[in-house]
């Protein structure tokens, strides 16, 4: 990295030619090329214009031919009238030859112009039609000339006839009517040669025929016959007027030819006009195409010149922009180079320019940014590695666990001080490279042979071999009961690293936890057994009281029954304490008189501590009350008594003292205190562990002999009761524990006591429905209720109770056990009854603790509860109160520790 930075520092942008100069040269070449391209384009467009002019010159002959075609076509129409008016056959032949030659020339010219097929498609047909028309016109003109000669001959003959008639008539008789008729018919024939109207000509012919017929008739009737010299003349008349080739037919043919010739002349003019139009259309089309093409080429040339000029200007502008871009690029490159040079000099915080660009400069800048970040990151990682190295070295030296590293040849590479202390190795004998076989003899004899995992022995050599391949965990035992866990993990390059943890304390805590779990199970078992005992004691109580009523006073049987009843009372007290032992630490404070509580549990404490331990009482706090959970206070005192007994394995005494302390300071306020002191004559507690005795799971007993939770539970109970606890001890002189509880002033009488003995608790025949699944308890309760003056109906489940209530309408009270052994318990039955018969009171009874009933069955504080076992007086008071005060709390009925 340093070498690269040095190279960057000595790097210079000039190498042969600067990048800026290269870019400038490239843009100069680009500009020159652009100008050259513009010049070439300009020359090319000029050449295009020249070619266009050449094209126009080449196209003019076509236009000339087209114009000549139009001219000759027009000449054809002009020559036709001359043909029609020709009076000489020779002239007609000359004109005919001329027309044929011109028509041939026009057809040839039409064939030489191929564009006519598309531009004037009708021109060839018109030319053919013109040729046919002119040919027919020439033919008609020849016939007309022949007919004209015939007419002339007729006129000549008529002239001769007229002269002959005149000569003959003058000689004979000029006033002869026949002569006059002949002259008249001669005039008719003359007029027929000049007649141009076909209808008039027909009338003249008919008139001539009539005149000739009349002349013949007249000749017959005439007295003077026609001279003989006139007979040839009459025959001539007949031949001229009525012969096969008479004047009238010739004139008629001549008129038809004239009409046809006139039609052909008109047709010739029409065709000529059409030809002229077609040719003109073609010529105009050609001229328009050439003009349009010339305009397009001109526009294209002008547009090309303009485009080339604009392109040249754009290229020049692009050249200027390129120069600006080059300067801008080289400026960014210079700034990036400057930053890189300063980075090589050690400045790492300079911002990188041009990183926002999206081109090669930006990529270069971003690449350099990454490079710089990597360089900084490498420096930072290097610094972190140094710090981590120091940190790891510190951790290596100061972690609680021991650590050692062996190579692939089982030779010691590194270790920390805890490795030496945990394994109790001589530090002066450990050396790097020491084989593991040389370290094993340095361990204690017990640790050398105690390779185990979960209580199973392991082979040492096999474990050492597997430590290089996969994770291994095992334990080894050291003198004094210490247990050390070995956790080995293989290293990538061979060998293994091992952590050593002292598990002695954790093993102890695990054992204490198992003991605590056992105590929890024992508490649950005790609660269940106590419940069954309460049911048994309920039957015993009731039957003994019934038996006591039936025995005579002063007799031995009565004393026996009273003894049994007293023993049942002791059993009731014992089960109450068992139920209190099975409860969880959930306090229900009550106003409690401590001296009476201690006296009441004396028998239980004597039973718990054994015969070798003496219980001494010194109670000086009579009539002082405290607010505590009585069952928990009993449990705490019993726990202290058991602990004191354990500290006196050879016997001794445990004393319970109470005294009154006035105006004392407790928890920041002054008050009266009731002090309870528990002291023993045991072995005492060493001062080194005296401060830890209230810690959870702390115990000095062997594993399995104690949970270490007793004193911590006592401490928690006292603190929850707003009190305080102190312990003093001396080895060989015993231990003294003092509990301070704040005094409460009892200002009222016991509201929860039983009813006054003067109150009449007997029944007066009311109907009580008893619901009890235990047959013995049910029989005893039935007998007790009947002895109290009640009428009783017994059922053993909730369904039977609902059926009985449906059938009977005089039930005054329902007394039901909570645990009925069916799907519906007593609490649910009470709720069902309250829904249907809200005025019907229900009294619940159970041998379980009230807190357990709340958790298990959903018991509420509003439910009336009578605890088992109960005496006849307690049953009488509870039933009487429930009947006469349905909404009143039973309060003190039964001991709350059990019910």
C-alpha angles and dihedrals in degrees: 000000000000090000091053092049090050090051090051091050092054094042115117123193091227114089111152091319130010119251089238092056090047092053091046091051091049092052091047090054089047091052092048091048090050093051090047090051089051091052092048090050091049092051091046092053091049089052088050091054090050091050089050091053089049089050091053091051090051091048095053094077089057089052090047091051089049091051091046088051090052091047095049091046089054090048090056089060090047095051095050096074089052089054091050093049096044111129098184126068091214091052089046090053091050092049089045092055091046092052093048090050092050092046090050090050092050092050090048091050091049091052091049091057106067092179089073090077090066103025098040108016093166095055097090092049090048091050091051090047090050091049091052092046094050091045090051090046091054090049092050090047090055090050090047091053090051092048090047089055089050091052090048090052090049091049089048092050090047089052090051091047091051092051092048092048091050091048094049096043094049090052097050114019120332095190093056111133092221091058089050090051090051091051089048092053090046090056088050091054091048091050090050090059089057098040116113098178114090094203092048089047091055091050090049091051091049091047090049090050090049092047091050091049090048091048090055092049091047090051089055095049095038114109092213110053124220113275114256094241089063095060096085090049091054091049089052089052091052092048093049096044104031107016128112091266099030129161094260097053092046091049090046091051089047092052091048090051090049091051092047091046091050089050091049091049090052090045090049091052091047093049089044090052090049090048091050090048093049092046091045090048090050092046091047091048091050091048091048092049092048091045092047091046090047090050091048093049090046092049091046090050092049092044091047091050091048092046091048090049092049090044090052090050091048091049089050089049090047088051090054090046090048090052089051091047091049091052091047093047093047089047091055091044089051092051092047090048090050092052091048090049091050090046088055087052090055105264105132104166100066114119116246113240126222095021089132093060119107098212138075091287089055091047089050091049092047091046089051089047089054090045091051092046089050090049091049090043090051090051090046092047089049090052091044090049089055091048091044089049090053090043093049090047090051092046090045090055098040110034116118092234124074119244134196135172124208125185128228090278092056092252121146112250105169141354140172130230092258089061088062096043098044094048091038092231124165103255094205092060098054116096134171112265092027110148119240090239089064093050097054094068089055090065122087115271092248092054093048094062103033104087106150144144121203089345095310120118118239133206109249098210093047092050092049090053094048092049088077093053108041143353114297129191127185142144134236127194123225132193115285093039095286117155118203121194119214117206112183126184126185120242123228094242095044133277126068142254121223134199119205118205128183104229096178096105094041092050089051092051091048090052090049090050091052089050090050090052089051090052090050091053090045090053092052090048091048092051091053094047091048090053091054090046090053091055090050092046090049090059092044093049094050096045093046091051091048089048090048091056092052097049123089117251117261095018127128092243090060091051090050091051091048091051090051090048090051090050089050089053089054089049090051090052091048094051090048090057091046089054090049089052091052093052123101119240096276109135125220104182119212133174101266135184103220100199092055091047092053092047090049094055096044094104092050092050092048090051092048099049096045135232096292092062121074120212115215124189127202105171115179101157103082116160091014113123132201132189106241141125099267095206092052091047089053090048092050094049091046089051091052091049092052092048091050091049090051089054089057106055091163094047135266141153136290118200129198116202131180126190140168120247117189129203097004130160114244127165092345098311136085120242145135115281134204109213122205114193122193114187135169140187095233134128094283130223124279114247091235092068100026092098092055100053093098093052115110114259093007111136139150092208124104119268110283095021099086142010098216090230102100101085092036089056091048090049092050093047093051093048091048088052090057091251137115137233132207132186130200126180143163126196110259093007103075137244133280125199120188123195120197119200125178114247121239122204113237103217100168136049118261102288091188097053121115120275119278114277088236089063112097106238096173121115127238102216098293116163113248121190108212116201111190129145095196106084097206093048090046092052092047094047090047091053092047093050093047090049087054091055102262131132108234135203115187126207128166103214143031097256090056090049093054091047091049091050090050091053100040123054098182099070108132099181139012115214108190137171114232098222102056096163092239139093092272116057129200095265091054090046089053091052092048091051092047090054094052103028105024093174094054110100120224125202117198125205133188143157093223127093116269093241091053089049090054093050098041104033105019096248113183129209088243091064116096110235132190113192123225132267096043131172124232090255092052090048091048093050093045094049093043092050093046092051096045099032107030094173097042121108116244089216106165098028102123127352113295090216087071104022 
